[in-house]
Amino acid sequence: MSRTEYYDDPEAPEPNSLVVAASAVVTDGRGRILLQRRRDNDLWSLPGGGMEMTDSLPGTAVREVKEETGLDVEITKLIGIYTDPRHVIAYSDGEVRRQFNVCFTARVVGGQLSISDESTELHFVHPEEIATLPMHHTQQLRIRHFLEHRERPYLG
């Protein structure tokens, strides 16, 4: 299934679902950030995904990181809450999603880096290289907020 992301686009389709999701900025000991190249749109992003009925939000981030990267992580901090209604994601199956994402920081506690069926590449990337990667600006915003070492989480 493919997806197209829209932002503040009058041509974007009308959302027909609202999904609560969590993502995580996972770093290594050298300050690099774990990114995945998504199979559904070929863009780089933080690992993350939709919350299930049995999940907590931090638990969603932990589960999604494991599913998408093979790594076991521990949540360490809240980066922010991202609820911009101008961001719409349209899937080839007809779902048009307005996403509510909570982004955390996390540290690796185990596992082994491995590509899932949702991604084509996984890499720990130096922060200064991120601007050169094809990435939706909403992902870049979360990473920028992480790199700013904000005293308080982003609420928006």
C-alpha atoms as one frame of an Amber mdcrd trajectory, in Angstrom:
protein
   0.000   0.000   0.000   1.313   3.450  -0.831   0.707   6.747   0.905   0.835
  10.425   0.020   1.373  13.122   2.619  -0.259  16.517   2.241   0.383  19.643
   4.243  -1.744  22.773   4.038  -2.839  21.692   0.568  -6.298  22.786  -0.640
  -6.220  19.798  -3.051  -5.771  17.293  -0.209  -8.590  14.805   0.193 -10.901
  15.131   3.196  -9.813  12.971   6.176 -12.021   9.979   6.971 -10.104   8.704
  10.025  -8.194   9.985  13.020  -5.284   7.851  14.201  -3.395   8.196  17.459
   0.263   7.394  16.833   3.619   7.510  18.579   7.134   7.920  17.252  10.580
   7.949  18.796  13.901   9.664  18.315  16.310   6.818  19.021  19.957   7.808
  19.329  23.183   5.878  19.546  26.246   6.617  21.670  27.616   8.938  18.982
  24.573  11.241  18.892  23.257   9.859  15.618  19.498   9.502  15.076  17.874
   6.297  13.839  15.873   6.799  10.648  14.014   4.415   8.392  13.300   4.814
   4.696   9.606   3.996   4.399   8.547   1.463   1.795   5.143   3.138   1.251
   6.401   6.586   0.214  10.223   6.267  -0.070  10.758   9.059   2.492  12.967
   8.932   5.579  11.213   9.078   8.934  11.448   8.311  12.599  10.185   4.872
  13.585   6.600   4.968  14.775   3.035   4.038  14.065  -0.530   3.710  15.201
  -1.646   2.949  18.733  -3.500  -0.309  19.361  -6.317  -0.710  21.863  -4.018
  -2.538  24.298  -1.182   0.042  24.089  -0.182   3.064  26.102   1.386   5.883
  24.076   4.913   5.146  25.332   4.200   1.446  24.785   3.177   2.207  21.205
   6.526   3.872  20.551   8.423   0.933  22.099   6.404  -1.618  20.078   6.709
   0.286  16.808  10.470   0.755  17.179  10.828  -2.996  17.788   8.575  -3.915
  14.839  10.230  -1.499  12.412  13.885  -1.705  13.466  14.418  -4.834  15.590
  15.687  -2.728  18.498  14.393  -2.816  22.056  14.169   0.685  23.504  13.309
   2.470  26.703  11.413   5.773  26.567  13.372   8.585  28.215  11.507  11.830
  27.500   8.575  13.469  25.719   9.560  15.643  22.749   6.096  16.834  21.838
   2.526  16.342  20.746   1.844  16.928  17.052  -1.784  17.473  16.040  -1.660
  19.891  13.103  -4.934  19.442  11.154  -3.216  20.687   7.984  -1.242  17.399
   7.834  -3.241  14.714   6.015  -2.037  11.285   4.891  -3.860   9.507   2.052
  -3.409   5.753   1.576  -4.005   3.815  -1.620  -6.732   1.752   0.109  -8.923
   4.874   0.486  -8.086   5.793   4.068  -7.341   9.493   4.472  -5.835   9.969
   7.877  -5.510  12.894  10.162  -2.787  11.788  12.518  -2.251  12.665  16.169
   1.389  11.869  16.961   3.202  11.890  20.284   6.971  11.852  19.865   9.380
  10.567  22.515  13.102  10.093  22.921  14.354   6.582  23.506  17.557   4.724
  24.192  18.503   1.295  22.922  18.482  -1.445  25.564  18.762  -4.510  23.301
  17.806  -6.158  20.052  19.527  -6.128  16.709  19.004  -3.628  13.907  16.974
  -5.281  11.145  14.806  -4.010   8.299  11.077  -4.785   8.490   8.549  -5.078
   5.675   7.680  -1.400   6.301  11.099  -0.031   5.372  13.815  -0.379   2.753
  16.714   1.072   4.769  17.666   1.772   8.381  20.537   4.046   9.387  21.810
   6.011  12.341  22.318   9.462  10.802  24.367  12.415  12.025  22.008  15.358
  12.716  23.768  17.607  10.185  23.009  15.080   7.398  19.250  14.997   8.010
  18.483  18.107   5.929  19.895  16.356   2.845  17.499  13.385   3.064  14.096
  13.184   1.376  11.834  13.617   4.398   8.430  15.154   5.100   8.822  18.422
   6.986   6.642  17.176   9.866   9.345  14.574  10.586  12.036  17.253  10.360
  10.057  19.352  12.864  10.114  16.559  15.470  13.840  16.072  14.974  14.481
  19.817  15.206  12.552  19.982  18.491  14.663  17.087  19.797  17.905  18.821
  18.768  16.816  22.078  20.452  16.851  20.327  23.856  13.675  22.154  24.797
  12.877  22.623  28.465   9.224  21.808  27.796   7.586  19.526  25.220   6.189
  21.000  22.021   2.394  21.252  22.101   0.877  21.803  18.722
